[in-house]
Amino acid sequence: MLTSNLFAALSEVISPAMMQGYIVLMVLLVMGGTILDMMHKKSAKYFFENAKKAQKNAKRTVSGGEKAAIAASVLVNEVLTSGEFSNPRRRMSHLLTMYGFIIFAATTAIMIFGYTAPGTVTPDILPQLWHLGALMLAVGGYWFWFFIRVDVAAEGLSCFRFERSDLFIVSLLATSTFALIWSFTGGGLGIPFALFILSSTVLFGGVYWSKFAHMFFKPAAAHQKKITVADGSRENLPPDYDLTDPEVQRKFPDIPTYMGKNPPNMGLCIKAERPNHY
């Protein structure tokens, strides 16, 4: 089972061309949904206008080498390792979900486009990776849904509460869950396969109403933020001060008071409870 290409067996009742056409349709739905999301929220317009404004306020010119280094930093930190998450549980959940989805989607496309024609032999590693990706996706997604979601972990609401904004994670979990059920029940046509196709169609077709498009904006926004720090524009925010610097303390004379061992009127503040909030 773990080494069987379920799509090759399925090609006996559904032509490979139909399966490939479905994959192409899902890609087009993601592209269309992302474009509509950009038009509706005007996120791309805001991004470029904000970049132009920052460029006008820049105090120095960032060289091409610096920009390349910043892009590499964003790729490694924000994209490949999700280093922006300070909460290790959320970071691990995000990485499992992200890499699980990538492995699952990539192996699905490879097996459908490359190994559904009669006479082709699927390498055992592809179905194994397909199952591994679906399992990683399910573990990371359910971990997030039941234990990490902000409205559940911090606000004490039911983990079964569903809002339209939850469409992405719910359809993602349904896709991985029904894919595994479909495999463990032997593949072929049937209710598990129908639910697998339905949930994946909702996932890719519901990009306009979900946070799917967020994945494309996140690296660009992180890159632009680091550029504004490098060129000194800082999005019109004040500079970072070294609070131990005597010159800064002379400029802001109340700093030493609130940096003492027993700052007045501060209380326990956020240390009064376990830091569950995001």
Buried (B, 14 or more C-beta within 10 A) or exposed (E): EEEBBBBBEBBEEBEBEEBBEBBEEBEEBBEEBBBBBBEEEEBBEEBEEBBEEBBEEBEEEBEEEBBEBBBEBBBEBBBEEBBEBEBEEBBBBBBBBBBBBEBBBBBBBBBBBBBBEEEEEBBEEBBEBBBBBBBBBBBBBBBBBEEBBEBBBEEEEEEEEEEEEBBBBBBBBBBBBBBBBBBEEEBEEEEBBEBBBBBBBBBBBBBBBBBBBEBBBBBBBBBBBBBBBBBEBBEEEEEEEEEEEEEEBEEEEEBBEEEEEEEEEEEEEEEEEEEEEE
